């Protein structure tokens, strides 16, 4: 039985970028490009028609900010995953992408090494940041109040609080976590609030930075975490 390929759409207003992404995808054995678009409007229509598994979406489009489009797609019920791609090194882009639930963020200069990895990671339920982006995300900021020096056993989290924080770091919304764990959204919100208060984490970017430094972002290799009973 042939394994199902990951159906992907590429959205970018630069023909060379689209051609390069298509070439990478078509050279792979497990991913297929089912369409491309150069504007946000065309992308919306295409995505609605073909229902891809993953959308590779440029931050800067001629008619709409790619981050705004990503948020619109996810809020509108898009069931696939979004990998953001950008030419610019801008921390606020990454923070926004993490906040809205994108499952990957790569810079165009590293796309030839990381695009396929990001697409595969998204399908595994993970969150992929290419090395330049990860370095930027992990760099401390003035508003950081978290202490990253403790080992996992010293964090002071219950198993459920740790589970929820891992899932948030991997890009899952409270509703998704609740459905997977078969508990109420209110319970997930409580676990998340307790965990972030204990660790002094005030944004999703800080949660991801914490998760990276504690080795939690290797979860796609080991499978999705399970909620402790």
Backbone bond lengths (Angstrom), bond angles and torsions (degrees), N, CA, C in turn:
res aa  C-N    CA-C-N  psi(-1)  N-CA   C-N-CA  omega(-1)  CA-C   N-CA-C  phi
1 X - - - 1.467 - - 1.524 110.08 -
2 X 1.328 116.99 126.75 1.459 121.96 -178.39 1.518 110.46 -72.87
3 X 1.335 116.38 131.51 1.459 120.54 179.51 1.525 109.54 -69.77
4 X 1.328 115.57 137.99 1.459 120.90 -179.14 1.521 110.56 -66.59
5 X 1.318 116.41 131.19 1.460 121.05 179.51 1.531 110.88 -81.05
6 X 1.315 115.47 154.07 1.465 121.99 178.17 1.522 108.33 -79.45
7 X 1.321 116.22 115.15 1.466 122.18 -176.70 1.526 109.29 -84.13
8 X 1.323 115.64 121.06 1.465 121.25 -170.55 1.522 112.07 -126.91
9 X 1.331 115.49 143.82 1.459 122.85 173.24 1.526 107.91 -117.19
10 X 1.327 117.26 137.55 1.464 123.12 178.58 1.519 109.03 -109.97
11 X 1.338 116.29 128.01 1.464 121.43 -179.28 1.523 109.41 -123.22
12 X 1.328 116.41 111.69 1.464 121.87 -179.90 1.523 107.88 -161.43
13 X 1.329 116.91 144.11 1.470 119.52 -176.67 1.526 112.86 -89.32
14 X 1.328 117.56 1.35 1.466 120.61 178.03 1.532 109.54 -104.74
15 X 1.330 118.05 114.38 1.472 121.31 -177.40 1.519 113.94 -54.50
16 X 1.335 117.65 -36.45 1.466 120.06 -178.96 1.533 111.17 -67.07
17 X 1.340 116.10 -36.53 1.468 119.62 178.23 1.522 110.10 -66.75
18 X 1.337 115.68 -43.95 1.463 120.13 178.36 1.527 110.42 -61.10
19 X 1.333 116.03 -45.61 1.462 120.28 -179.38 1.525 111.34 -62.54
20 X 1.332 116.18 -40.59 1.451 119.96 179.20 1.521 112.28 -66.01
21 X 1.332 116.07 -42.67 1.463 120.16 178.60 1.524 110.85 -64.73
22 X 1.320 115.99 -42.06 1.471 120.33 178.49 1.533 110.66 -61.56
23 X 1.312 116.82 -42.19 1.464 120.60 -178.93 1.529 110.82 -62.90
24 X 1.335 116.58 -42.34 1.462 120.31 177.91 1.525 111.08 -62.05
25 X 1.338 114.74 -46.27 1.467 120.36 -177.68 1.524 111.06 -65.15
26 X 1.325 116.66 -44.77 1.462 120.26 -176.22 1.527 112.48 -70.31
27 X 1.335 116.60 -20.18 1.459 120.02 177.46 1.530 111.94 -82.49
28 X 1.334 116.27 -10.99 1.462 120.24 179.86 1.527 109.84 -86.00
29 X 1.327 115.89 163.39 1.458 120.78 -179.21 1.522 112.88 -97.44
30 X 1.356 116.53 -14.66 1.467 118.96 -171.98 1.522 114.03 -118.93
31 X 1.341 117.46 1.64 1.463 120.94 -178.10 1.522 108.96 -129.74
32 X 1.319 117.01 142.69 1.457 121.68 177.26 1.528 109.29 -133.69
33 X 1.330 116.62 140.58 1.463 121.84 176.58 1.525 108.08 -91.20
34 X 1.325 116.50 118.49 1.464 120.68 -178.00 1.525 112.46 -101.42
35 X 1.334 116.62 8.72 1.460 119.47 176.74 1.509 111.65 159.85
36 X 1.329 116.10 163.01 1.459 121.10 175.02 1.517 109.46 -143.43
37 X 1.320 115.66 160.08 1.463 122.02 -179.35 1.514 109.07 -145.52
38 X 1.328 115.42 154.60 1.466 121.37 -178.00 1.518 113.87 -109.58
39 X 1.338 117.14 -9.99 1.466 121.34 179.71 1.526 109.24 -133.86
40 X 1.331 115.28 163.14 1.446 119.66 177.93 1.517 112.52 -64.25
41 X 1.326 116.07 -40.63 1.462 120.24 -179.02 1.521 111.28 -62.96
42 X 1.335 116.23 -45.81 1.466 119.73 178.20 1.527 111.24 -65.12
43 X 1.336 115.67 -36.16 1.461 119.91 179.92 1.527 110.71 -63.96
44 X 1.329 117.34 -44.61 1.462 120.55 179.64 1.521 111.18 -58.23
45 X 1.339 115.64 -46.02 1.464 119.62 -179.29 1.524 111.30 -64.45
46 X 1.330 116.36 -42.38 1.463 120.87 -179.13 1.523 111.58 -65.27
47 X 1.326 116.02 -45.27 1.467 120.58 -178.85 1.530 110.79 -63.77
48 X 1.311 116.33 -39.25 1.468 120.19 177.79 1.529 111.08 -63.89
49 X 1.332 115.38 -34.21 1.462 120.07 -177.52 1.526 112.66 -77.79
50 X 1.330 117.17 -48.54 1.473 119.61 -170.96 1.529 113.82 -96.22
51 X 1.352 117.13 -16.37 1.469 122.03 178.07 1.532 111.82 49.33
52 X 1.319 117.27 66.19 1.470 120.05 -177.61 1.529 112.40 -72.57
53 X 1.322 115.59 163.94 1.463 120.92 174.58 1.527 111.14 -77.19
54 X 1.337 115.44 -37.86 1.464 121.41 -177.64 1.521 109.64 -137.00
55 X 1.333 115.96 138.08 1.462 122.11 172.49 1.522 108.42 -113.38
56 X 1.322 116.27 123.82 1.466 121.73 173.30 1.526 106.00 -94.60
57 X 1.320 116.62 114.31 1.464 121.32 -166.02 1.524 111.84 -124.66
58 X 1.326 115.67 124.09 1.465 121.39 177.25 1.525 110.01 -71.03
59 X 1.324 116.25 141.62 1.464 120.32 177.70 1.528 111.07 -66.18
60 X 1.334 117.33 -37.79 1.465 121.53 -174.84 1.519 111.15 -108.93
61 X 1.339 115.86 107.69 1.460 122.08 176.01 1.520 108.94 -115.74
62 X 1.330 118.35 157.45 1.467 119.99 -174.05 1.524 114.55 -67.34
63 X 1.329 118.05 -25.33 1.467 120.16 -175.74 1.519 114.72 -114.27
64 X 1.337 117.51 -8.32 1.459 119.63 -178.72 1.524 109.08 -163.00
65 X 1.314 116.20 149.27 1.459 120.32 172.73 1.525 108.22 -69.21
66 X 1.332 116.67 130.48 1.454 120.10 -177.11 1.519 113.35 -60.06
67 X 1.329 117.45 -31.72 1.458 121.02 178.35 1.519 111.17 -68.38
68 X 1.325 115.97 -37.16 1.469 120.80 176.44 1.528 109.62 -65.23
69 X 1.331 116.29 -42.46 1.460 120.50 178.76 1.526 110.76 -64.67
70 X 1.331 116.60 -41.80 1.467 119.99 179.05 1.521 110.89 -59.87
71 X 1.322 115.78 -44.60 1.470 119.70 179.37 1.526 111.00 -63.73
72 X 1.319 116.64 -39.76 1.464 120.75 178.63 1.528 111.01 -63.05
73 X 1.320 116.18 -43.35 1.467 120.60 179.46 1.525 111.38 -62.40
74 X 1.328 116.53 -47.76 1.459 120.73 -177.01 1.526 111.50 -68.37
75 X 1.327 116.52 -40.29 1.469 119.86 177.83 1.528 111.23 -68.95
76 X 1.341 115.64 -25.56 1.460 120.27 -178.48 1.513 114.10 -85.74
77 X 1.328 116.94 3.19 1.458 119.44 174.84 1.515 115.68 99.96
78 X 1.342 118.46 10.93 1.466 120.19 176.92 1.527 109.24 -58.61
79 X 1.314 116.83 126.73 1.460 122.02 -173.70 1.523 114.09 -89.72
80 X 1.330 116.35 -10.34 1.453 119.53 -179.32 1.517 112.18 -86.82
81 X 1.327 115.77 -163.72 1.459 122.03 -177.39 1.531 109.25 -119.24
82 X 1.325 115.64 154.75 1.461 120.45 -178.60 1.522 110.42 -121.38
83 X 1.323 115.22 130.04 1.459 122.95 173.47 1.516 107.41 -112.95
84 X 1.320 116.88 118.70 1.461 120.94 179.95 1.534 109.88 -86.20
85 X 1.336 114.41 147.49 1.464 120.73 179.96 1.524 107.86 -136.17
86 X 1.320 117.46 138.18 1.448 119.98 -177.50 1.522 112.10 -145.62
87 X 1.316 114.79 154.89 1.463 121.87 175.30 1.523 110.86 -88.01
88 X 1.349 115.45 -19.70 1.463 120.69 -170.11 1.529 111.88 -106.35
89 X 1.332 115.03 141.32 1.463 120.93 175.30 1.519 107.63 -90.08
90 X 1.322 116.56 97.15 1.455 120.99 -175.76 1.523 108.95 -139.37
91 X 1.322 116.66 112.80 1.463 121.68 -176.44 1.524 112.38 -57.59
92 X 1.336 117.11 -36.90 1.469 118.87 -177.44 1.523 111.49 -64.17
93 X 1.350 117.94 -31.00 1.467 120.42 176.12 1.529 110.02 -62.46
94 X 1.324 115.76 -45.35 1.467 120.32 -178.49 1.526 110.05 -64.43
95 X 1.310 117.01 -44.91 1.464 120.85 -179.55 1.527 111.00 -60.15
96 X 1.320 116.65 -42.39 1.457 120.59 178.85 1.528 110.29 -65.33
97 X 1.334 116.80 -43.67 1.465 120.60 -179.94 1.526 110.88 -60.44
98 X 1.319 116.75 -43.17 1.459 120.69 178.28 1.525 111.05 -64.43
99 X 1.311 115.59 -39.68 1.468 120.19 -178.32 1.520 112.24 -63.59
100 X 1.322 117.12 -40.28 1.463 119.49 -175.88 1.527 112.45 -83.15
101 X 1.334 118.03 -12.65 1.457 119.88 175.87 1.514 116.36 105.53
102 X 1.334 117.29 18.01 1.463 119.20 174.24 1.529 108.85 -63.49
103 X 1.334 116.59 146.88 1.459 121.03 -176.45 1.525 113.32 -101.24
104 X 1.333 116.25 3.64 1.451 118.72 178.23 1.514 110.50 -163.90
105 X 1.319 116.27 153.06 1.466 121.23 177.15 1.517 107.09 -148.72
106 X 1.337 115.52 119.05 1.463 120.14 -179.64 1.516 110.02 -134.14
107 X 1.312 115.29 150.25 1.456 121.08 174.61 1.528 108.59 -90.65
108 X 1.321 115.90 144.12 1.455 119.94 -174.39 1.525 112.44 -60.02
109 X 1.312 116.87 -31.14 1.468 119.28 -178.67 1.522 112.37 -68.40
110 X 1.343 116.53 -16.40 1.464 118.83 178.87 1.523 112.15 -111.89
111 X 1.336 116.30 9.10 1.469 120.03 -173.81 1.525 112.75 -62.22
112 X 1.331 117.10 -35.10 1.465 118.07 -177.03 1.527 112.01 -64.09
113 X 1.346 117.42 -28.29 1.465 120.07 176.96 1.528 112.79 -92.09
114 X 1.346 117.74 -24.43 1.457 119.24 -166.32 1.529 116.65 -121.13
115 X 1.323 118.82 -11.71 1.461 119.39 -176.28 1.526 111.88 -60.74
116 X 1.310 117.59 -49.28 1.460 120.45 -178.03 1.528 111.07 -65.82
117 X 1.318 117.16 -37.07 1.462 120.89 177.11 1.527 110.50 -61.77
118 X 1.331 116.01 -41.53 1.467 120.26 -179.51 1.521 111.14 -65.27
119 X 1.324 116.88 -41.19 1.470 120.93 -179.83 1.527 109.98 -65.03
120 X 1.314 116.50 -45.69 1.468 120.09 -179.61 1.529 111.25 -65.20
121 X 1.320 116.53 -41.26 1.459 120.63 179.83 1.524 111.08 -62.05
122 X 1.334 116.23 -41.45 1.467 120.27 178.79 1.519 110.81 -59.29
123 X 1.320 116.99 -42.19 1.462 120.90 -179.34 1.529 112.00 -68.62
124 X 1.322 117.27 -23.27 1.468 121.16 178.40 1.522 112.10 -87.20
125 X 1.327 115.82 -0.32 1.453 119.38 179.89 1.513 113.72 88.93
126 X 1.332 116.44 10.11 1.456 119.93 -177.52 1.519 112.78 -95.68
127 X 1.304 114.84 179.60 1.456 122.70 175.51 1.515 107.11 -121.64
128 X 1.343 116.95 124.89 1.463 120.74 -176.38 1.525 110.19 -114.99
129 X 1.323 115.53 126.16 1.465 122.20 171.91 1.519 106.83 -121.27
130 X 1.331 117.07 128.24 1.459 117.93 178.52 1.529 109.26 -67.78
131 X 1.339 118.44 161.81 1.468 120.58 -174.13 1.531 114.84 -53.34
132 X 1.360 120.29 -44.39 1.467 117.71 178.47 1.525 112.44 -61.26
133 X 1.334 116.84 -39.60 1.458 120.66 -179.90 1.518 111.00 -70.18
134 X 1.325 116.68 -42.37 1.468 120.63 179.48 1.526 110.88 -60.54
135 X 1.329 116.84 -41.13 1.468 119.64 178.67 1.520 110.40 -61.61
136 X 1.330 115.63 -40.03 1.454 120.15 -179.25 1.525 110.60 -67.82
137 X 1.329 116.37 -43.92 1.456 120.72 -178.80 1.524 110.87 -64.71
138 X 1.336 116.58 -37.18 1.461 120.92 -176.48 1.519 112.97 -78.50
139 X 1.330 117.36 -15.82 1.457 119.46 179.75 1.522 109.39 -66.16
140 X 1.336 118.99 133.11 1.459 120.97 -179.04 1.518 111.68 -64.52
141 X 1.317 115.52 149.34 1.456 121.41 177.66 1.516 109.29 -119.27
142 X 1.314 115.99 166.26 1.465 120.61 -176.73 1.519 112.31 -61.75
143 X 1.353 116.98 -29.81 1.459 119.65 -176.73 1.522 113.03 -87.59
144 X 1.329 117.53 -3.10 1.463 119.52 -179.62 1.523 110.38 -64.83
145 X 1.331 115.60 127.90 1.451 119.96 174.32 1.504 111.10 -118.52
146 X 1.323 117.60 0.05 1.461 121.17 -174.83 1.516 111.26 -79.96
147 X 1.319 114.28 148.09 1.465 121.44 174.43 1.525 107.59 -101.08
148 X 1.330 117.18 111.86 1.460 122.08 -175.61 1.536 112.33 -92.52
149 X 1.310 117.89 5.20 1.452 119.95 -168.84 1.523 114.14 -85.76
150 X 1.334 118.13 -13.66 1.455 120.12 -175.08 1.520 111.97 -78.85
151 X 1.329 116.87 152.65 1.453 121.80 171.10 1.517 108.45 -79.07
152 X 1.345 116.46 166.60 1.458 120.24 -179.14 1.520 112.17 -55.56
153 X 1.337 117.74 -38.04 1.454 120.68 -177.39 1.516 112.83 -71.63
154 X 1.321 117.03 -13.84 1.460 120.93 -177.51 1.524 112.89 -104.30
155 X 1.311 116.98 7.58 1.458 119.89 -173.89 1.521 112.83 -73.56
156 X 1.307 117.01 -24.07 1.457 119.49 -178.41 1.509 114.00 79.45
157 X 1.337 117.55 16.48 1.458 121.47 179.92 1.521 110.67 -95.70
158 X 1.321 116.16 146.48 1.449 119.11 168.77 1.529 108.14 -73.93
159 X 1.330 117.43 165.51 1.461 120.28 -179.75 1.523 111.10 -61.16
160 X 1.322 117.16 -38.29 1.467 120.11 -179.77 1.522 111.89 -69.98
161 X 1.320 116.89 -38.41 1.463 120.07 177.32 1.526 110.30 -63.94
162 X 1.330 116.64 -41.49 1.460 120.76 178.91 1.523 110.77 -64.85
163 X 1.338 116.55 -42.72 1.465 121.16 178.30 1.523 111.04 -57.74
164 X 1.320 116.82 -49.39 1.458 120.88 -177.33 1.526 110.57 -63.48
165 X 1.325 117.19 -41.17 1.459 120.40 -179.84 1.528 110.48 -64.90
166 X 1.323 117.55 -38.94 1.465 120.74 176.48 1.529 110.56 -61.48
167 X 1.308 116.57 -44.45 1.457 120.48 -178.82 1.526 111.43 -65.64
168 X 1.326 117.18 -38.12 1.465 120.95 176.45 1.524 109.52 -63.02
169 X 1.327 116.59 -43.80 1.470 121.27 178.98 1.523 111.32 -61.12
170 X 1.331 116.94 -34.17 1.462 121.58 -179.14 1.527 112.62 -78.79
171 X 1.330 116.89 -3.91 1.460 119.50 173.56 1.515 115.84 104.94
172 X 1.323 117.75 6.77 1.461 119.89 -178.79 1.528 111.10 -84.94
173 X 1.329 116.62 139.18 1.459 122.10 175.05 1.524 109.53 -80.03
174 X 1.336 116.74 161.63 1.466 121.00 -179.09 1.526 111.73 -54.27
175 X 1.319 116.36 -41.07 1.473 120.73 -178.51 1.522 110.69 -62.93
176 X 1.350 116.67 -42.31 1.468 120.67 179.27 1.527 111.31 -65.36
177 X 1.333 115.75 -42.10 1.463 119.72 -179.48 1.520 109.95 -63.84
178 X 1.327 116.43 -43.36 1.461 120.92 179.91 1.521 111.31 -60.80
179 X 1.343 116.41 -41.70 1.465 120.22 -179.35 1.522 110.86 -66.14
180 X 1.325 116.81 -41.45 1.463 120.67 -178.78 1.526 111.38 -69.98
181 X 1.331 116.29 -33.99 1.457 120.47 -177.13 1.530 112.26 -90.36
182 X 1.333 115.75 -8.97 1.464 121.40 -179.67 1.527 111.72 59.49
183 X 1.331 115.26 41.97 1.461 121.52 173.43 1.524 107.57 -130.39
184 X 1.322 117.19 172.82 1.453 120.76 -176.87 1.528 111.52 -74.71
185 X 1.335 115.17 153.69 1.460 120.03 175.48 1.526 110.05 -59.61
186 X 1.327 116.44 -36.99 1.463 121.10 179.48 1.521 111.04 -59.44
187 X 1.344 116.84 -40.28 1.463 120.25 178.57 1.521 111.22 -64.31
188 X 1.337 115.68 -42.53 1.467 119.85 178.53 1.523 110.34 -62.37
189 X 1.327 116.95 -43.08 1.458 120.79 178.89 1.525 111.14 -60.96
190 X 1.336 116.11 -37.65 1.458 120.32 179.78 1.523 111.09 -67.21
191 X 1.348 116.67 -46.75 1.465 120.22 178.73 1.530 110.76 -60.12
192 X 1.331 115.96 -43.14 1.461 120.52 -179.40 1.521 111.13 -64.04
193 X 1.327 116.64 -44.43 1.466 121.02 -178.67 1.530 110.80 -63.03
194 X 1.340 115.91 -42.68 1.467 119.34 179.42 1.521 111.33 -64.16
195 X 1.343 116.11 -42.94 1.464 120.37 -178.04 1.525 111.63 -65.69
196 X 1.315 116.61 -46.59 1.470 119.46 -177.94 1.525 111.54 -68.37
197 X 1.338 116.35 -31.67 1.469 119.17 177.21 1.532 110.47 -68.40
198 X 1.323 116.87 -43.22 1.463 120.88 179.34 1.528 111.69 -61.87
199 X 1.340 116.14 -38.28 1.463 120.69 -174.84 1.528 113.30 -96.52
200 X 1.326 116.30 -2.49 1.467 122.07 -179.90 1.526 111.34 58.27
201 X 1.338 115.09 47.60 1.458 121.83 177.83 1.528 107.63 -103.86
202 X 1.330 116.38 126.77 1.458 119.97 -170.86 1.528 114.24 -116.15
203 X 1.320 117.43 0.06 1.463 119.92 179.92 1.518 109.07 -153.17
204 X 1.330 116.34 163.47 1.470 119.57 178.76 1.521 110.47 -65.20
205 X 1.335 116.79 -35.13 1.464 119.75 178.45 1.533 110.25 -60.92
206 X 1.329 117.55 -39.73 1.456 120.56 177.96 1.530 111.21 -67.81
207 X 1.344 116.52 -37.30 1.470 120.21 177.30 1.528 110.03 -62.79
208 X 1.330 116.42 -44.43 1.466 120.25 179.23 1.527 110.29 -64.00
209 X 1.316 116.93 -43.15 1.462 120.36 179.50 1.539 110.14 -60.51
210 X 1.313 115.80 -42.93 1.460 121.05 177.37 1.528 110.62 -61.68
211 X 1.341 115.98 -44.54 1.462 121.29 -178.38 1.527 111.51 -63.43
212 X 1.324 116.79 -41.53 1.465 120.81 178.89 1.521 110.20 -61.89
213 X 1.319 116.49 -44.62 1.462 120.29 -176.20 1.533 112.54 -70.23
214 X 1.320 116.76 -19.17 1.466 119.71 179.17 1.526 112.63 -104.94
215 X 1.339 116.60 11.06 1.458 120.05 174.81 1.518 114.94 76.15
216 X 1.325 117.43 12.86 1.463 119.99 -178.37 1.520 112.68 -73.91
217 X 1.314 118.53 -22.37 1.459 120.78 -173.77 1.520 112.11 -80.30
218 X 1.324 118.25 3.78 1.458 121.74 172.79 1.520 111.69 -86.09
219 X 1.331 116.90 5.54 1.455 121.30 -174.42 1.518 115.32 -58.36
220 X 1.358 121.16 -34.88 1.456 119.07 179.06 1.520 113.27 -57.41
221 X 1.325 117.70 -29.33 1.465 120.09 179.16 1.528 111.86 -72.08
222 X 1.327 115.86 -28.70 1.452 119.57 -175.70 1.528 112.45 -104.44
223 X 1.301 116.24 -3.22 1.455 120.06 -177.59 1.515 110.98 98.48
224 X 1.293 115.62 161.83 1.468 121.47 -179.35 1.515 110.04 -66.19
225 X 1.340 117.75 140.10 1.471 119.86 178.62 1.523 110.57 -64.69
226 X 1.322 116.22 155.28 1.452 120.47 177.62 1.521 109.15 -112.34
227 X 1.317 115.24 147.39 1.449 120.52 -178.79 1.524 110.14 -73.53
228 X 1.336 118.43 124.79 1.468 119.97 177.89 1.519 110.92 -62.47
229 X 1.314 116.42 147.43 1.467 120.12 179.56 1.517 110.72 -80.62
